[in-house]
Amino acid sequence: MIPAAFDYHRPASVEDALKIISEHGDDARVIAGGHSLIPMMKLRMTDIGHLIDLQSIDSLKGITVDGATVKIGAMTTQHELIENAALQTAAPIISEAALQIADPQVRYMGTIGGNVANGDPGNDMPGLMQCLDATYTLKGPNGLRDVPAREFYEAAYFTGREDDEILTEIQFSAPGGGYAYEKQKRKIGDYATAAAGVLITKDGDTCASASIALTNLADTPVYCEEAVDALVGSSLDAAAVSAAVSAAVDASDPGEDNRGPVAFKKHAAGIVIRRAIERAIERA
Ligand SMILES: Cc1cc2nc3c(=O)[nH]c(=O)nc-3n(C[C@H](O)[C@H](O)[C@H](O)COP(=O)(O)OP(=O)(O)OC[C@H]3O[C@@H](n4cnc5c(N)ncnc54)[C@H](O)[C@@H]3O)c2cc1C
């Protein structure tokens, strides 16, 4: 399939990109790596008159780690997330998750901004960003605003981003402690049947903090507050882990599709959540 005809724009700044959006309104769409958008255009699931390529906007690229503060430009590729040594030290859960996305060809082009802005429940970065309690910076005609990743996702393909806003940056604090991103998929290169990100810090033998978020187990990523409550303050013993797993499975709300029926997905969720919690505890 080939997509319908469109006009191609390649602005050199976010301001120029915003101007093109304001000229063409709903008929314009930004493109980052194109590995979610181009397939949709080829399948004629979306029809875009003006495609605004963000590739030449240098201010949207790069990773900075300043003390505990991590900032990642929206146009940073998944490959760059894996290769960056400072990010590997500050938040190794990112490369663990990014390495499970698709294949190297997709990761060379696909960006973190496209992954989190897309709103596809199958994308791995939204759940990961909720796990890290990240903040998204959006730039629109009225300037910049920040939205927590945990409040950004409204439904499948519906997010808190307005149509005339561009996601510019993602920011979070280096988590410390133990981490794990566990993903069950049908084959290499597939989207998750079920995936879970877990962060755990300890104070002596006690769990001081935790974070648990799920991918592709509902229409949006799921941040599992009750599962976190089951771990924090516990000694991370078997009973606390089982309580957290069952609270997280209860928080999931998968639908039946070609990856399996609901009961199977809940079963797979229980397995990935338990594995992620146990690996994060081992590393904490
Ligand atoms: C074979 C295959 C397998 C894949 N498997 C996985 C997988 O297992 N896990 C996974 O997470 N992903 C997977 N993907 C998707 C891949 O990671 C995409 O690259 C990613 O989801 C989207 O990033 P992109 O840069 O390509 O965005 P694009 O496709 O360019 O854009 C996606 C959407 O986001 C919008 N957008 C992009 N950037 C911005 C921005 N800065 N501001 C506002 N809106 C923006 C676009 O307008 C578009 O609506 C797979 C893709 C393929 C082709």
The ligand as a Gaussian input file, in Angstrom:
#p B3LYP/6-31G(d) Opt

LIG

0 1
 C        7.562000      -3.669000      13.105000
 C        7.384000      -2.696000      14.225000
 C        7.372000      -3.162000      15.531000
 C        7.218000      -2.281000      16.585000
 N        7.235000      -2.764000      17.881000
 C        7.116000      -1.894000      18.912000
 C        7.171000      -2.359000      20.254000
 O        7.330000      -3.541000      20.547000
 N        7.053000      -1.429000      21.255000
 C        6.900000      -0.106000      20.982000
 O        6.827000       0.680000      21.922000
 N        6.848000       0.347000      19.718000
 C        6.950000      -0.504000      18.682000
 N        6.904000      -0.025000      17.407000
 C        6.642000       1.402000      17.202000
 C        7.939000       2.192000      17.151000
 O        8.584000       2.143000      18.403000
 C        7.636000       3.642000      16.746000
 O        8.826000       4.169000      16.259000
 C        7.130000       4.545000      17.851000
 O        5.950000       4.054000      18.427000
 C        6.725000       5.910000      17.306000
 O        7.844000       6.700000      17.221000
 P        8.161000       7.471000      15.895000
 O        9.275000       8.390000      16.222000
 O        8.374000       6.496000      14.804000
 O        6.816000       8.347000      15.709000
 P        5.940000       8.635000      14.415000
 O        5.484000       7.366000      13.805000
 O        6.631000       9.610000      13.550000
 O        4.713000       9.389000      15.120000
 C        3.765000       8.689000      15.918000
 C        2.663000       9.674000      16.368000
 O        3.186000      10.586000      17.311000
 C        3.068000      11.929000      16.845000
 N        4.310000      12.604000      17.216000
 C        5.568000      12.187000      16.977000
 N        6.470000      13.012000      17.554000
 C        5.749000      13.982000      18.158000
 C        6.104000      15.140000      18.922000
 N        7.378000      15.436000      19.205000
 N        5.103000      15.938000      19.381000
 C        3.806000      15.626000      19.113000
 N        3.413000      14.553000      18.412000
 C        4.366000      13.736000      17.938000
 C        2.874000      11.838000      15.324000
 O        2.139000      12.933000      14.809000
 C        2.107000      10.524000      15.228000
 O        0.738000      10.750000      15.479000
 C        7.062000      -0.892000      16.323000
 C        7.056000      -0.415000      15.003000
 C        7.224000      -1.304000      13.972000
 C        7.225000      -0.740000      12.576000

